[in-house]
């Protein structure tokens, strides 16, 4: 039984666990979900869909983190 599969996040290969959601992915990456935008397969993934979107083998994500400053 396969315990992980490969996805791409910001151009880098990463392992993901079956059944993981996009929210789980953000948590694993240590990112604040309130300060990011996510693109899945070159389409913006709305925040409302993060909890219901399951990470699938071969997925490609671009995650942009907003940084404030002055």
N, CA, C and O atoms as a Tripos MOL2 file, in Angstrom:
@<TRIPOS>MOLECULE
protein
  280   279    70     0     0
PROTEIN
NO_CHARGES

@<TRIPOS>ATOM
      1 N           0.8430   -1.1820    0.0000 N.3       1 UNK1
      2 CA          0.0000    0.0000    0.0000 C.3       1 UNK1
      3 C           0.8890    1.2470    0.0000 C.2       1 UNK1
      4 O           1.8190    1.3600    0.7990 O.2       1 UNK1
      5 N           0.5930    2.1640   -0.8930 N.am      2 UNK2
      6 CA          1.3790    3.3810   -1.0200 C.3       2 UNK2
      7 C           0.9980    4.3590    0.0900 C.2       2 UNK2
      8 O          -0.1820    4.6310    0.3100 O.2       2 UNK2
      9 N           2.0060    4.8820    0.7860 N.am      3 UNK3
     10 CA          1.7330    5.7880    1.8990 C.3       3 UNK3
     11 C           1.8850    7.2520    1.5080 C.2       3 UNK3
     12 O           1.3600    8.1240    2.2000 O.2       3 UNK3
     13 N           2.5910    7.5440    0.4170 N.am      4 UNK4
     14 CA          2.7110    8.9100   -0.0870 C.3       4 UNK4
     15 C           2.7060    8.8910   -1.6080 C.2       4 UNK4
     16 O           2.8800    7.8430   -2.2300 O.2       4 UNK4
     17 N           2.5080   10.0510   -2.1910 N.am      5 UNK5
     18 CA          2.6040   10.2010   -3.6370 C.3       5 UNK5
     19 C           3.2320   11.5500   -3.9290 C.2       5 UNK5
     20 O           3.3910   12.3700   -3.0240 O.2       5 UNK5
     21 N           3.5870   11.7880   -5.1720 N.am      6 UNK6
     22 CA          4.3300   12.9840   -5.5500 C.3       6 UNK6
     23 C           3.4090   14.0750   -6.0800 C.2       6 UNK6
     24 O           2.5030   13.8220   -6.8740 O.2       6 UNK6
     25 N           3.6700   15.3060   -5.6150 N.am      7 UNK7
     26 CA          3.0260   16.5090   -6.1410 C.3       7 UNK7
     27 C           4.1270   17.5390   -6.3670 C.2       7 UNK7
     28 O           5.2750   17.3230   -5.9800 O.2       7 UNK7
     29 N           3.7740   18.6510   -6.9920 N.am      8 UNK8
     30 CA          4.7330   19.7310   -7.2140 C.3       8 UNK8
     31 C           4.1790   20.9900   -6.5470 C.2       8 UNK8
     32 O           3.0390   21.3870   -6.7890 O.2       8 UNK8
     33 N           5.0100   21.6110   -5.7010 N.am      9 UNK9
     34 CA          4.6380   22.8620   -5.0390 C.3       9 UNK9
     35 C           5.7190   23.8880   -5.3470 C.2       9 UNK9
     36 O           6.8860   23.7040   -5.0000 O.2       9 UNK9
     37 N           5.3190   24.9640   -5.9990 N.am     10 UNK10
     38 CA          6.2410   26.0390   -6.3810 C.3      10 UNK10
     39 C           7.4700   25.4870   -7.1090 C.2      10 UNK10
     40 O           8.5980   25.9070   -6.8520 O.2      10 UNK10
     41 N           7.2360   24.5540   -8.0060 N.am     11 UNK11
     42 CA          8.2970   24.0110   -8.8480 C.3      11 UNK11
     43 C           9.1320   22.9140   -8.2200 C.2      11 UNK11
     44 O          10.0460   22.3980   -8.8630 O.2      11 UNK11
     45 N           8.8420   22.5420   -6.9710 N.am     12 UNK12
     46 CA          9.6190   21.5110   -6.2950 C.3      12 UNK12
     47 C           8.7600   20.2790   -6.0210 C.2      12 UNK12
     48 O           7.6050   20.3910   -5.6090 O.2      12 UNK12
     49 N           9.3430   19.0990   -6.2590 N.am     13 UNK13
     50 CA          8.6390   17.8610   -5.9530 C.3      13 UNK13
     51 C           8.5130   17.7020   -4.4460 C.2      13 UNK13
     52 O           9.4530   17.9690   -3.6970 O.2      13 UNK13
     53 N           7.3350   17.2630   -4.0150 N.am     14 UNK14
     54 CA          7.0660   17.0210   -2.5950 C.3      14 UNK14
     55 C           6.2300   15.7560   -2.4720 C.2      14 UNK14
     56 O           5.5510   15.3480   -3.4150 O.2      14 UNK14
     57 N           6.2900   15.1530   -1.3160 N.am     15 UNK15
     58 CA          5.4360   14.0050   -1.0290 C.3      15 UNK15
     59 C           4.1630   14.4950   -0.3550 C.2      15 UNK15
     60 O           4.1870   15.4510    0.4210 O.2      15 UNK15
     61 N           3.0590   13.8370   -0.6550 N.am     16 UNK16
     62 CA          1.7740   14.1300   -0.0170 C.3      16 UNK16
     63 C           1.1540   12.8110    0.4180 C.2      16 UNK16
     64 O           1.4700   11.7510   -0.1220 O.2      16 UNK16
     65 N           0.2730   12.8950    1.3980 N.am     17 UNK17
     66 CA         -0.3850   11.7080    1.9280 C.3      17 UNK17
     67 C          -1.7770   11.5560    1.3250 C.2      17 UNK17
     68 O          -2.4780   12.5510    1.1410 O.2      17 UNK17
     69 N          -2.1850   10.3350    1.0150 N.am     18 UNK18
     70 CA         -3.5360   10.1160    0.5040 C.3      18 UNK18
     71 C          -4.5790   10.6780    1.4670 C.2      18 UNK18
     72 O          -4.4640   10.5190    2.6830 O.2      18 UNK18
     73 N          -5.5880   11.3310    0.9170 N.am     19 UNK19
     74 CA         -6.6610   11.8950    1.7260 C.3      19 UNK19
     75 C          -6.3920   13.2920    2.2420 C.2      19 UNK19
     76 O          -7.2780   13.9130    2.8280 O.2      19 UNK19
     77 N          -5.1730   13.8050    2.0360 N.am     20 UNK20
     78 CA         -4.8390   15.1510    2.5050 C.3      20 UNK20
     79 C          -5.6070   16.1910    1.6970 C.2      20 UNK20
     80 O          -5.8150   16.0370    0.4930 O.2      20 UNK20
     81 N          -6.0180   17.2410    2.3780 N.am     21 UNK21
     82 CA         -6.6710   18.3630    1.7040 C.3      21 UNK21
     83 C          -5.6620   19.4900    1.5080 C.2      21 UNK21
     84 O          -4.5350   19.4160    1.9970 O.2      21 UNK21
     85 N          -6.0660   20.5140    0.8050 N.am     22 UNK22
     86 CA         -5.2030   21.6750    0.6170 C.3      22 UNK22
     87 C          -4.9090   22.3280    1.9710 C.2      22 UNK22
     88 O          -3.8020   22.8240    2.1820 O.2      22 UNK22
     89 N          -5.8700   22.3350    2.8800 N.am     23 UNK23
     90 CA         -5.6390   22.8680    4.2250 C.3      23 UNK23
     91 C          -4.5430   22.0640    4.9180 C.2      23 UNK23
     92 O          -3.6710   22.6400    5.5690 O.2      23 UNK23
     93 N          -4.5790   20.7390    4.7850 N.am     24 UNK24
     94 CA         -3.5340   19.8930    5.3680 C.3      24 UNK24
     95 C          -2.1680   20.2110    4.7620 C.2      24 UNK24
     96 O          -1.1580   20.2510    5.4650 O.2      24 UNK24
     97 N          -2.1510   20.4370    3.4510 N.am     25 UNK25
     98 CA         -0.9000   20.7690    2.7680 C.3      25 UNK25
     99 C          -0.3070   22.0690    3.3230 C.2      25 UNK25
    100 O           0.8910   22.1390    3.5960 O.2      25 UNK25
    101 N          -1.1370   23.0820    3.4870 N.am     26 UNK26
    102 CA         -0.6580   24.3450    4.0440 C.3      26 UNK26
    103 C          -0.0980   24.1470    5.4480 C.2      26 UNK26
    104 O           0.9490   24.6970    5.7920 O.2      26 UNK26
    105 N          -0.7990   23.3630    6.2500 N.am     27 UNK27
    106 CA         -0.3390   23.0920    7.6110 C.3      27 UNK27
    107 C           1.0210   22.3970    7.5850 C.2      27 UNK27
    108 O           1.9160   22.7460    8.3540 O.2      27 UNK27
    109 N           1.1720   21.4150    6.7000 N.am     28 UNK28
    110 CA          2.4340   20.6910    6.5960 C.3      28 UNK28
    111 C           3.5740   21.6050    6.1370 C.2      28 UNK28
    112 O           4.7240   21.4300    6.5420 O.2      28 UNK28
    113 N           3.2440   22.5730    5.2930 N.am     29 UNK29
    114 CA          4.2510   23.5170    4.8080 C.3      29 UNK29
    115 C           4.5360   24.6250    5.8230 C.2      29 UNK29
    116 O           5.4700   25.4070    5.6480 O.2      29 UNK29
    117 N           3.7310   24.6900    6.8800 N.am     30 UNK30
    118 CA          3.9260   25.7090    7.9080 C.3      30 UNK30
    119 C           3.4990   27.0980    7.4720 C.2      30 UNK30
    120 O           4.0470   28.0980    7.9350 O.2      30 UNK30
    121 N           2.5160   27.1570    6.5760 N.am     31 UNK31
    122 CA          2.0600   28.4460    6.0500 C.3      31 UNK31
    123 C           0.7700   28.8920    6.7190 C.2      31 UNK31
    124 O          -0.1100   28.0790    7.0020 O.2      31 UNK31
    125 N           0.6670   30.1910    6.9700 N.am     32 UNK32
    126 CA         -0.5290   30.8040    7.5430 C.3      32 UNK32
    127 C          -1.5840   30.9020    6.4440 C.2      32 UNK32
    128 O          -1.3990   31.6240    5.4640 O.2      32 UNK32
    129 N          -2.6770   30.1860    6.6060 N.am     33 UNK33
    130 CA         -3.6960   30.1420    5.5590 C.3      33 UNK33
    131 C          -4.3500   31.4970    5.3060 C.2      33 UNK33
    132 O          -4.9700   31.6980    4.2610 O.2      33 UNK33
    133 N          -4.2210   32.4140    6.2370 N.am     34 UNK34
    134 CA         -4.7980   33.7430    6.0500 C.3      34 UNK34
    135 C          -3.9540   34.6550    5.1820 C.2      34 UNK34
    136 O          -4.3890   35.7480    4.8200 O.2      34 UNK34
    137 N          -2.7440   34.2130    4.8440 N.am     35 UNK35
    138 CA         -1.8200   35.0930    4.1190 C.3      35 UNK35
    139 C          -1.2960   34.4810    2.8300 C.2      35 UNK35
    140 O          -0.2030   34.8270    2.3820 O.2      35 UNK35
    141 N          -2.0640   33.5720    2.2220 N.am     36 UNK36
    142 CA         -1.6000   32.9380    0.9910 C.3      36 UNK36
    143 C          -2.6880   32.9430   -0.0820 C.2      36 UNK36
    144 O          -3.8780   33.0700    0.2080 O.2      36 UNK36
    145 N          -2.2480   32.8030   -1.3070 N.am     37 UNK37
    146 CA         -3.1170   32.5520   -2.4520 C.3      37 UNK37
    147 C          -2.6050   31.2740   -3.0980 C.2      37 UNK37
    148 O          -1.3990   31.0300   -3.1440 O.2      37 UNK37
    149 N          -3.5300   30.4620   -3.5980 N.am     38 UNK38
    150 CA         -3.1560   29.1580   -4.1370 C.3      38 UNK38
    151 C          -3.6690   29.0070   -5.5570 C.2      38 UNK38
    152 O          -4.8200   29.3180   -5.8630 O.2      38 UNK38
    153 N          -2.7830   28.5200   -6.4120 N.am     39 UNK39
    154 CA         -3.1230   28.1770   -7.7860 C.3      39 UNK39
    155 C          -2.9130   26.6760   -7.9390 C.2      39 UNK39
    156 O          -1.8480   26.1580   -7.6010 O.2      39 UNK39
    157 N          -3.9120   25.9870   -8.4410 N.am     40 UNK40
    158 CA         -3.8330   24.5440   -8.6940 C.3      40 UNK40
    159 C          -4.0130   24.3280  -10.1820 C.2      40 UNK40
    160 O          -5.0330   24.7120  -10.7550 O.2      40 UNK40
    161 N          -3.0330   23.7190  -10.8000 N.am     41 UNK41
    162 CA         -3.0640   23.4870  -12.2530 C.3      41 UNK41
    163 C          -3.3510   24.7700  -13.0270 C.2      41 UNK41
    164 O          -4.1520   24.7910  -13.9620 O.2      41 UNK41
    165 N          -2.6640   25.8500  -12.6040 N.am     42 UNK42
    166 CA         -2.7360   27.1590  -13.2630 C.3      42 UNK42
    167 C          -4.0840   27.8630  -13.1440 C.2      42 UNK42
    168 O          -4.3730   28.7810  -13.9100 O.2      42 UNK42
    169 N          -4.9100   27.4380  -12.1860 N.am     43 UNK43
    170 CA         -6.1810   28.1060  -11.9220 C.3      43 UNK43
    171 C          -6.2490   28.4470  -10.4450 C.2      43 UNK43
    172 O          -5.8900   27.6320   -9.5940 O.2      43 UNK43
    173 N          -6.7110   29.6600  -10.1390 N.am     44 UNK44
    174 CA         -6.8430   30.0770   -8.7510 C.3      44 UNK44
    175 C          -7.8360   29.1470   -8.0470 C.2      44 UNK44
    176 O          -8.9260   28.8750   -8.5510 O.2      44 UNK44
    177 N          -7.4300   28.6740   -6.8800 N.am     45 UNK45
    178 CA         -8.2980   27.8260   -6.0720 C.3      45 UNK45
    179 C          -8.8980   28.7040   -4.9770 C.2      45 UNK45
    180 O          -8.1830   29.1940   -4.1030 O.2      45 UNK45
    181 N         -10.2120   28.8990   -5.0300 N.am     46 UNK46
    182 CA        -10.8460   29.7980   -4.0580 C.3      46 UNK46
    183 C         -10.7090   29.2500   -2.6440 C.2      46 UNK46
    184 O         -10.7460   28.0400   -2.4220 O.2      46 UNK46
    185 N         -10.5540   30.1400   -1.7180 N.am     47 UNK47
    186 CA        -10.3690   29.8070   -0.3040 C.3      47 UNK47
    187 C         -11.5000   28.8950    0.1970 C.2      47 UNK47
    188 O         -11.2590   28.0170    1.0260 O.2      47 UNK47
    189 N         -12.7030   29.0930   -0.2880 N.am     48 UNK48
    190 CA        -13.8440   28.2910    0.1460 C.3      48 UNK48
    191 C         -13.6950   26.8130   -0.2150 C.2      48 UNK48
    192 O         -14.3330   25.9600    0.4020 O.2      48 UNK48
    193 N         -12.8660   26.5060   -1.2010 N.am     49 UNK49
    194 CA        -12.7000   25.1190   -1.6510 C.3      49 UNK49
    195 C         -11.5030   24.4140   -1.0270 C.2      49 UNK49
    196 O         -11.3270   23.2190   -1.2600 O.2      49 UNK49
    197 N         -10.6730   25.1010   -0.2440 N.am     50 UNK50
    198 CA         -9.4550   24.4980    0.2920 C.3      50 UNK50
    199 C          -9.7460   23.2710    1.1440 C.2      50 UNK50
    200 O          -9.0720   22.2510    1.0060 O.2      50 UNK50
    201 N         -10.7380   23.3560    2.0220 N.am     51 UNK51
    202 CA        -11.0270   22.2550    2.9490 C.3      51 UNK51
    203 C         -11.6200   21.0410    2.2390 C.2      51 UNK51
    204 O         -11.5040   19.9190    2.7320 O.2      51 UNK51
    205 N         -12.2480   21.2520    1.0990 N.am     52 UNK52
    206 CA        -12.8840   20.1390    0.3950 C.3      52 UNK52
    207 C         -12.0530   19.6120   -0.7810 C.2      52 UNK52
    208 O         -12.3980   18.5890   -1.3720 O.2      52 UNK52
    209 N         -10.9750   20.2960   -1.1180 N.am     53 UNK53
    210 CA        -10.1400   19.8800   -2.2400 C.3      53 UNK53
    211 C          -9.0720   18.9020   -1.7590 C.2      53 UNK53
    212 O          -8.2090   19.2480   -0.9520 O.2      53 UNK53
    213 N          -9.1470   17.6880   -2.2650 N.am     54 UNK54
    214 CA         -8.1850   16.6570   -1.9070 C.3      54 UNK54
    215 C          -6.9730   16.7550   -2.8230 C.2      54 UNK54
    216 O          -7.1050   16.8920   -4.0390 O.2      54 UNK54
    217 N          -5.8070   16.6840   -2.2280 N.am     55 UNK55
    218 CA         -4.5580   16.6890   -2.9870 C.3      55 UNK55
    219 C          -4.4510   15.3480   -3.7120 C.2      55 UNK55
    220 O          -4.5930   14.2880   -3.1010 O.2      55 UNK55
    221 N          -4.2000   15.4050   -5.0140 N.am     56 UNK56
    222 CA         -4.1500   14.1950   -5.8410 C.3      56 UNK56
    223 C          -2.7560   13.9930   -6.4250 C.2      56 UNK56
    224 O          -2.0120   14.9570   -6.6090 O.2      56 UNK56
    225 N          -2.3980   12.7370   -6.7170 N.am     57 UNK57
    226 CA         -1.0920   12.4810   -7.3460 C.3      57 UNK57
    227 C          -0.9180   13.3140   -8.6150 C.2      57 UNK57
    228 O          -1.8240   13.3960   -9.4450 O.2      57 UNK57
    229 N           0.2470   13.9250   -8.7550 N.am     58 UNK58
    230 CA          0.5450   14.7110   -9.9400 C.3      58 UNK58
    231 C           0.0540   16.1460   -9.9010 C.2      58 UNK58
    232 O           0.2780   16.8990  -10.8490 O.2      58 UNK58
    233 N          -0.6210   16.5460   -8.8100 N.am     59 UNK59
    234 CA         -1.0850   17.9320   -8.7020 C.3      59 UNK59
    235 C           0.0940   18.9020   -8.7680 C.2      59 UNK59
    236 O           1.2010   18.5950   -8.3260 O.2      59 UNK59
    237 N          -0.1750   20.0800   -9.3320 N.am     60 UNK60
    238 CA          0.8080   21.1660   -9.3840 C.3      60 UNK60
    239 C           0.2020   22.3790   -8.7020 C.2      60 UNK60
    240 O          -0.8690   22.8490   -9.0880 O.2      60 UNK60
    241 N           0.8920   22.8850   -7.6860 N.am     61 UNK61
    242 CA          0.4360   24.0440   -6.9290 C.3      61 UNK61
    243 C           1.4700   25.1560   -6.9950 C.2      61 UNK61
    244 O           2.6760   24.9120   -6.9850 O.2      61 UNK61
    245 N           0.9750   26.3650   -7.0630 N.am     62 UNK62
    246 CA          1.7910   27.5540   -6.8550 C.3      62 UNK62
    247 C           1.1530   28.2440   -5.6650 C.2      62 UNK62
    248 O          -0.0340   28.5680   -5.6880 O.2      62 UNK62
    249 N           1.9410   28.4670   -4.6260 N.am     63 UNK63
    250 CA          1.4420   29.0890   -3.4100 C.3      63 UNK63
    251 C           2.2410   30.3700   -3.1780 C.2      63 UNK63
    252 O           3.4670   30.3450   -3.0680 O.2      63 UNK63
    253 N           1.5160   31.4930   -3.1070 N.am     64 UNK64
    254 CA          2.1360   32.7820   -2.8980 C.3      64 UNK64
    255 C           1.7790   33.2470   -1.4950 C.2      64 UNK64
    256 O           0.6070   33.2590   -1.1190 O.2      64 UNK64
    257 N           2.7870   33.6270   -0.7250 N.am     65 UNK65
    258 CA          2.5740   34.1130    0.6310 C.3      65 UNK65
    259 C           2.7130   35.6190    0.6410 C.2      65 UNK65
    260 O           3.6980   36.1610    0.1390 O.2      65 UNK65
    261 N           1.7230   36.3030    1.2150 N.am     66 UNK66
    262 CA          1.7450   37.7480    1.3020 C.3      66 UNK66
    263 C           2.5650   38.1650    2.5070 C.2      66 UNK66
    264 O           2.4240   37.6150    3.5990 O.2      66 UNK66
    265 N           3.4230   39.1480    2.2880 N.am     67 UNK67
    266 CA          4.2740   39.6540    3.3480 C.3      67 UNK67
    267 C           4.0620   41.1500    3.4620 C.2      67 UNK67
    268 O           4.1720   41.8790    2.4770 O.2      67 UNK67
    269 N           3.7560   41.6060    4.6790 N.am     68 UNK68
    270 CA          3.5500   43.0280    4.9060 C.3      68 UNK68
    271 C           4.8630   43.6720    5.3680 C.2      68 UNK68
    272 O           5.7860   42.9970    5.8220 O.2      68 UNK68
    273 N           4.9060   44.9350    5.2410 N.am     69 UNK69
    274 CA          6.0940   45.6460    5.6970 C.3      69 UNK69
    275 C           5.9670   47.1240    5.3950 C.2      69 UNK69
    276 O           4.9840   47.5880    4.8170 O.2      69 UNK69
    277 N           6.9540   47.8180    5.7900 N.am     70 UNK70
    278 CA          6.8410   49.2490    5.5700 C.3      70 UNK70
    279 C           8.1430   49.9040    5.3200 C.2      70 UNK70
    280 O           8.1950   51.1170    5.1160 O.2      70 UNK70
@<TRIPOS>BOND
     1     1     2 1
     2     2     3 1
     3     3     4 2
     4     3     5 am
     5     5     6 1
     6     6     7 1
     7     7     8 2
     8     7     9 am
     9     9    10 1
    10    10    11 1
    11    11    12 2
    12    11    13 am
    13    13    14 1
    14    14    15 1
    15    15    16 2
    16    15    17 am
    17    17    18 1
    18    18    19 1
    19    19    20 2
    20    19    21 am
    21    21    22 1
    22    22    23 1
    23    23    24 2
    24    23    25 am
    25    25    26 1
    26    26    27 1
    27    27    28 2
    28    27    29 am
    29    29    30 1
    30    30    31 1
    31    31    32 2
    32    31    33 am
    33    33    34 1
    34    34    35 1
    35    35    36 2
    36    35    37 am
    37    37    38 1
    38    38    39 1
    39    39    40 2
    40    39    41 am
    41    41    42 1
    42    42    43 1
    43    43    44 2
    44    43    45 am
    45    45    46 1
    46    46    47 1
    47    47    48 2
    48    47    49 am
    49    49    50 1
    50    50    51 1
    51    51    52 2
    52    51    53 am
    53    53    54 1
    54    54    55 1
    55    55    56 2
    56    55    57 am
    57    57    58 1
    58    58    59 1
    59    59    60 2
    60    59    61 am
    61    61    62 1
    62    62    63 1
    63    63    64 2
    64    63    65 am
    65    65    66 1
    66    66    67 1
    67    67    68 2
    68    67    69 am
    69    69    70 1
    70    70    71 1
    71    71    72 2
    72    71    73 am
    73    73    74 1
    74    74    75 1
    75    75    76 2
    76    75    77 am
    77    77    78 1
    78    78    79 1
    79    79    80 2
    80    79    81 am
    81    81    82 1
    82    82    83 1
    83    83    84 2
    84    83    85 am
    85    85    86 1
    86    86    87 1
    87    87    88 2
    88    87    89 am
    89    89    90 1
    90    90    91 1
    91    91    92 2
    92    91    93 am
    93    93    94 1
    94    94    95 1
    95    95    96 2
    96    95    97 am
    97    97    98 1
    98    98    99 1
    99    99   100 2
   100    99   101 am
   101   101   102 1
   102   102   103 1
   103   103   104 2
   104   103   105 am
   105   105   106 1
   106   106   107 1
   107   107   108 2
   108   107   109 am
   109   109   110 1
   110   110   111 1
   111   111   112 2
   112   111   113 am
   113   113   114 1
   114   114   115 1
   115   115   116 2
   116   115   117 am
   117   117   118 1
   118   118   119 1
   119   119   120 2
   120   119   121 am
   121   121   122 1
   122   122   123 1
   123   123   124 2
   124   123   125 am
   125   125   126 1
   126   126   127 1
   127   127   128 2
   128   127   129 am
   129   129   130 1
   130   130   131 1
   131   131   132 2
   132   131   133 am
   133   133   134 1
   134   134   135 1
   135   135   136 2
   136   135   137 am
   137   137   138 1
   138   138   139 1
   139   139   140 2
   140   139   141 am
   141   141   142 1
   142   142   143 1
   143   143   144 2
   144   143   145 am
   145   145   146 1
   146   146   147 1
   147   147   148 2
   148   147   149 am
   149   149   150 1
   150   150   151 1
   151   151   152 2
   152   151   153 am
   153   153   154 1
   154   154   155 1
   155   155   156 2
   156   155   157 am
   157   157   158 1
   158   158   159 1
   159   159   160 2
   160   159   161 am
   161   161   162 1
   162   162   163 1
   163   163   164 2
   164   163   165 am
   165   165   166 1
   166   166   167 1
   167   167   168 2
   168   167   169 am
   169   169   170 1
   170   170   171 1
   171   171   172 2
   172   171   173 am
   173   173   174 1
   174   174   175 1
   175   175   176 2
   176   175   177 am
   177   177   178 1
   178   178   179 1
   179   179   180 2
   180   179   181 am
   181   181   182 1
   182   182   183 1
   183   183   184 2
   184   183   185 am
   185   185   186 1
   186   186   187 1
   187   187   188 2
   188   187   189 am
   189   189   190 1
   190   190   191 1
   191   191   192 2
   192   191   193 am
   193   193   194 1
   194   194   195 1
   195   195   196 2
   196   195   197 am
   197   197   198 1
   198   198   199 1
   199   199   200 2
   200   199   201 am
   201   201   202 1
   202   202   203 1
   203   203   204 2
   204   203   205 am
   205   205   206 1
   206   206   207 1
   207   207   208 2
   208   207   209 am
   209   209   210 1
   210   210   211 1
   211   211   212 2
   212   211   213 am
   213   213   214 1
   214   214   215 1
   215   215   216 2
   216   215   217 am
   217   217   218 1
   218   218   219 1
   219   219   220 2
   220   219   221 am
   221   221   222 1
   222   222   223 1
   223   223   224 2
   224   223   225 am
   225   225   226 1
   226   226   227 1
   227   227   228 2
   228   227   229 am
   229   229   230 1
   230   230   231 1
   231   231   232 2
   232   231   233 am
   233   233   234 1
   234   234   235 1
   235   235   236 2
   236   235   237 am
   237   237   238 1
   238   238   239 1
   239   239   240 2
   240   239   241 am
   241   241   242 1
   242   242   243 1
   243   243   244 2
   244   243   245 am
   245   245   246 1
   246   246   247 1
   247   247   248 2
   248   247   249 am
   249   249   250 1
   250   250   251 1
   251   251   252 2
   252   251   253 am
   253   253   254 1
   254   254   255 1
   255   255   256 2
   256   255   257 am
   257   257   258 1
   258   258   259 1
   259   259   260 2
   260   259   261 am
   261   261   262 1
   262   262   263 1
   263   263   264 2
   264   263   265 am
   265   265   266 1
   266   266   267 1
   267   267   268 2
   268   267   269 am
   269   269   270 1
   270   270   271 1
   271   271   272 2
   272   271   273 am
   273   273   274 1
   274   274   275 1
   275   275   276 2
   276   275   277 am
   277   277   278 1
   278   278   279 1
   279   279   280 2
@<TRIPOS>SUBSTRUCTURE
     1 UNK1         2 RESIDUE 1 A UNK
     2 UNK2         6 RESIDUE 1 A UNK
     3 UNK3        10 RESIDUE 1 A UNK
     4 UNK4        14 RESIDUE 1 A UNK
     5 UNK5        18 RESIDUE 1 A UNK
     6 UNK6        22 RESIDUE 1 A UNK
     7 UNK7        26 RESIDUE 1 A UNK
     8 UNK8        30 RESIDUE 1 A UNK
     9 UNK9        34 RESIDUE 1 A UNK
    10 UNK10       38 RESIDUE 1 A UNK
    11 UNK11       42 RESIDUE 1 A UNK
    12 UNK12       46 RESIDUE 1 A UNK
    13 UNK13       50 RESIDUE 1 A UNK
    14 UNK14       54 RESIDUE 1 A UNK
    15 UNK15       58 RESIDUE 1 A UNK
    16 UNK16       62 RESIDUE 1 A UNK
    17 UNK17       66 RESIDUE 1 A UNK
    18 UNK18       70 RESIDUE 1 A UNK
    19 UNK19       74 RESIDUE 1 A UNK
    20 UNK20       78 RESIDUE 1 A UNK
    21 UNK21       82 RESIDUE 1 A UNK
    22 UNK22       86 RESIDUE 1 A UNK
    23 UNK23       90 RESIDUE 1 A UNK
    24 UNK24       94 RESIDUE 1 A UNK
    25 UNK25       98 RESIDUE 1 A UNK
    26 UNK26      102 RESIDUE 1 A UNK
    27 UNK27      106 RESIDUE 1 A UNK
    28 UNK28      110 RESIDUE 1 A UNK
    29 UNK29      114 RESIDUE 1 A UNK
    30 UNK30      118 RESIDUE 1 A UNK
    31 UNK31      122 RESIDUE 1 A UNK
    32 UNK32      126 RESIDUE 1 A UNK
    33 UNK33      130 RESIDUE 1 A UNK
    34 UNK34      134 RESIDUE 1 A UNK
    35 UNK35      138 RESIDUE 1 A UNK
    36 UNK36      142 RESIDUE 1 A UNK
    37 UNK37      146 RESIDUE 1 A UNK
    38 UNK38      150 RESIDUE 1 A UNK
    39 UNK39      154 RESIDUE 1 A UNK
    40 UNK40      158 RESIDUE 1 A UNK
    41 UNK41      162 RESIDUE 1 A UNK
    42 UNK42      166 RESIDUE 1 A UNK
    43 UNK43      170 RESIDUE 1 A UNK
    44 UNK44      174 RESIDUE 1 A UNK
    45 UNK45      178 RESIDUE 1 A UNK
    46 UNK46      182 RESIDUE 1 A UNK
    47 UNK47      186 RESIDUE 1 A UNK
    48 UNK48      190 RESIDUE 1 A UNK
    49 UNK49      194 RESIDUE 1 A UNK
    50 UNK50      198 RESIDUE 1 A UNK
    51 UNK51      202 RESIDUE 1 A UNK
    52 UNK52      206 RESIDUE 1 A UNK
    53 UNK53      210 RESIDUE 1 A UNK
    54 UNK54      214 RESIDUE 1 A UNK
    55 UNK55      218 RESIDUE 1 A UNK
    56 UNK56      222 RESIDUE 1 A UNK
    57 UNK57      226 RESIDUE 1 A UNK
    58 UNK58      230 RESIDUE 1 A UNK
    59 UNK59      234 RESIDUE 1 A UNK
    60 UNK60      238 RESIDUE 1 A UNK
    61 UNK61      242 RESIDUE 1 A UNK
    62 UNK62      246 RESIDUE 1 A UNK
    63 UNK63      250 RESIDUE 1 A UNK
    64 UNK64      254 RESIDUE 1 A UNK
    65 UNK65      258 RESIDUE 1 A UNK
    66 UNK66      262 RESIDUE 1 A UNK
    67 UNK67      266 RESIDUE 1 A UNK
    68 UNK68      270 RESIDUE 1 A UNK
    69 UNK69      274 RESIDUE 1 A UNK
    70 UNK70      278 RESIDUE 1 A UNK
